[in-house]
């Protein structure tokens, strides 16, 4: 017996296959203008703060919002005027939107039935997809009796059963608790790794994006501000939002050899040799705090600061600092107690040059 993947197998990608889109949508004072390209087999994650335009982009791809400009081509076919129900697009919504009166099997069979499959054929395909998702024993279960993780997998099976050439996932793990999220994320990664068309994932969670996507597209205020592989984005953030997302202190300045004069005022010494506009980044774990100025310390990468806030960050304490340079610093709870850190406490912050990373702006 063939599997759903084998039944849905498409020809090798050729010229014009995959996604080629420029999405221009005007919504009052907000304007989305985002270019997206992806080859079959690619998983692209759209990241950005609330209101950046991620969901607007997803709805435009699905046909739920009309384009005011640009273009949308999938496998060389123009879709701008194609109604949503006629697009080869599958969608997994944040709240799954399963039909409450249908069993898991009939929820998954709904797509093939809408595409013209006979009832018996659609139910057979649905049974295969549920088995692939590890849900064969829940075929006759209605959504209200499914766990969050099970409902998410039924929603994914329903989207894939239509054999889409574009799979859209809108915060697919957001409704899950932390423990279920970890398990379902791993399962989703396996399913996406075997998906032969294009997948676009919208998420607020950087871990979801880093684990699931081949490429990240970061959107702010309706525009793409950075795109690249997860490792490149994590190592070379170009906006404050991205730096906070990946957990780095980020500054912009002008480099002259090993010295960078920051736009914020002070200088940073790095091991990188550059000239001209640059970014400088380092993790909060690279920052060492002292209540008194270290004796004999060089003036390089040493700044007087004041603690403005403390919060638990995993098994560490993250201190927010202001002063000569706004900083985030991570330290153990024991170290925070020994330094008697509290809002308003004066401290000295040091960072070794070898723990900084400078790159062209």
KAQUI-V743987 format. One record per pair of residues at least 24 apart in sequence whose C-alpha atoms are under 8 Angstrom apart, sorted by sequence separation. I is the first residue (numbers start at 1). J is the second residue. D is the distance in whole Angstrom. If there is no record, write none. Layout:
i: {I;I}
j: {J;J}
d: {D;D}
//
This chain:
i: {32;63;130;133;188;218;253;254;32;62;105;252;253;13;252;253;13;62;130;148;149;185;252;253;129;148;251;252;62;250;251;167;169;171;250;251;25;126;149;166;167;168;169;170;171;172;250;269;126;129;148;149;165;166;167;168;169;170;171;249;250;268;269;310;164;165;166;167;168;169;170;171;248;249;267;268;309;310;23;104;105;166;168;248;249;267;284;307;308;309;25;104;105;126;149;248;249;307;308;103;104;125;247;248;307;308;23;103;104;247;306;307;103;104;306;307;103;104;206;306;307;102;103;206;289;306;307;25;101;102;238;287;288;305;306;25;26;100;287;304;305;24;25;100;284;286;287;288;304;305;23;24;25;99;100;284;285;286;304;305;24;98;236;284;285;303;304;23;24;108;283;284;285;302;303;22;23;107;108;111;115;302;303;22;23;110;111;291;301;302;21;22;23;108;109;112;290;301;302;21;22;104;108;111;112;301;20;21;107;108;111;301;20;21;109;301;19;20;98;108;19;20;293;294;19;96;291;292;293;18;19;96;291;292;17;18;98;290;291;16;17;18;97;266;289;290;16;17;96;265;266;289;290;16;265;289;264;288;289;93;287;288;92;287;288;92;287;286;286;92;91;90;286;90;90;90;282;88;90;282;88;89;90;92;94;281;282;88;89;90;91;92;93;94;96;280;281;88;89;90;91;92;93;94;95;280;281;88;89;90;91;92;93;94;249;280;89;91;93;94;249;279;280;92;94;95;278;279;94;278;279;271;278;279;270;271;277;278;269;270;274;276;277;268;271;272;274;270;271;272;274;270;270;75;74;74;62;252;58;58;55;4;236;238;4;3;4;58;18;19;55;54;43;41;41;41;42;44;46;8;41;42;43;44;45;46;47;49;40;41;42;43;44;45;46;47;48;4;40;41;42;43;44;45;46;47;39;40;41;43;45;39;47;38;47;45;54;53;45;52;53;45;52;53;54;43;44;45;47;52;53;43;44;45;46;47;48;49;51;52;42;43;44;45;46;47;48;49;52;42;43;44;45;46;47;48;42;44;46;18;19;18;10;9;34;32;33;34;35;32;33;34;30;31;32;30;49;48}
j: {56;87;154;157;212;242;277;278;57;87;130;277;278;39;278;279;40;89;157;175;176;212;279;280;157;176;279;280;91;279;280;197;199;201;280;281;56;157;180;197;198;199;200;201;202;203;281;300;158;161;180;181;197;198;199;200;201;202;203;281;282;300;301;342;197;198;199;200;201;202;203;204;281;282;300;301;342;343;57;138;139;200;202;282;283;301;318;341;342;343;60;139;140;161;184;283;284;342;343;139;140;161;283;284;343;344;60;140;141;284;343;344;141;142;344;345;142;143;245;345;346;142;143;246;329;346;347;66;142;143;279;328;329;346;347;67;68;142;329;346;347;67;68;143;327;329;330;331;347;348;67;68;69;143;144;328;329;330;348;349;69;143;281;329;330;348;349;69;70;154;329;330;331;348;349;69;70;154;155;158;162;349;350;70;71;158;159;339;349;350;70;71;72;157;158;161;339;350;351;71;72;154;158;161;162;351;71;72;158;159;162;352;72;73;161;353;72;73;151;161;73;74;347;348;74;151;346;347;348;74;75;152;347;348;74;75;155;347;348;74;75;76;155;324;347;348;75;76;155;324;325;348;349;76;325;349;325;349;350;155;349;350;155;350;351;156;351;351;352;159;159;159;355;160;162;163;355;162;164;356;163;164;165;167;169;356;357;164;165;166;167;168;169;170;172;356;357;165;166;167;168;169;170;171;172;357;358;166;167;168;169;170;171;172;327;358;168;170;172;173;328;358;359;172;174;175;358;359;175;359;360;353;360;361;353;354;360;361;353;354;358;360;361;353;356;357;359;356;357;358;360;357;358;165;165;166;168;361;168;170;170;125;359;361;128;128;129;202;165;166;202;202;192;193;194;195;196;198;200;163;196;197;198;199;200;201;202;204;196;197;198;199;200;201;202;203;204;161;197;198;199;200;201;202;203;204;197;198;199;201;203;198;206;198;209;209;219;219;212;219;220;213;220;221;222;212;213;214;216;221;222;213;214;215;216;217;218;219;221;222;213;214;215;216;217;218;219;220;223;214;215;216;217;218;219;220;215;217;219;197;198;198;196;196;222;221;222;223;224;222;223;224;221;222;223;222;241;241}
d: {8;8;7;7;8;8;6;6;8;8;7;7;6;8;6;6;7;7;7;7;7;8;4;8;6;6;6;6;8;7;5;8;8;7;6;6;8;8;6;6;6;6;6;6;6;8;5;6;8;7;8;8;5;5;5;5;5;5;5;5;7;7;6;7;7;6;6;6;6;6;7;7;6;5;8;6;7;7;7;7;5;8;8;6;6;7;8;7;8;5;8;5;6;7;6;5;7;6;5;7;6;7;6;6;5;6;7;5;6;7;8;5;5;6;6;5;4;7;6;6;6;6;7;7;8;4;7;7;7;8;7;8;7;6;6;5;6;6;5;7;5;6;5;6;8;7;7;8;6;6;6;6;7;7;7;5;6;8;5;7;5;7;8;4;5;6;6;7;6;7;8;5;7;7;5;8;6;8;8;7;7;6;7;5;6;7;7;6;8;5;7;5;7;6;7;7;7;6;7;5;6;6;4;7;6;5;8;4;7;8;5;7;6;6;7;7;8;5;8;7;6;6;8;8;5;7;7;7;6;6;6;6;5;7;7;5;7;6;6;8;4;8;8;7;6;5;6;6;6;8;7;6;7;5;8;5;7;6;7;8;6;5;6;6;6;6;5;6;7;6;6;5;6;6;7;8;6;8;5;5;7;5;8;8;8;6;6;5;6;6;6;6;6;5;8;7;5;5;5;5;5;5;5;5;8;6;6;7;6;6;6;6;7;5;6;4;7;8;6;7;7;6;7;7;7;7;6;5;7;5;6;6;4;5;4;6;6;4;6;6;8;8;5;8;7;7;8;6;8;6;8;7;7;8;8;8;8;8;7;8;7;7;7;7;7;7;7;8;8;8;7;6;7;8;8;6;8;8;7;6;4;7;6;6;6;6;6;7;6;5;5;5;5;5;5;6;7;8;4;5;6;6;6;6;7;6;8;5;8;7;7;6;8;7;8;6;7;7;8;6;7;6;5;7;8;7;5;8;7;5;5;5;6;6;6;6;6;8;7;5;8;5;5;5;5;5;5;7;8;6;7;6;6;6;6;6;8;7;7;7;7;6;8;8;7;8;6;6;8;4;6;6;8;6;7;7;8;8}
//
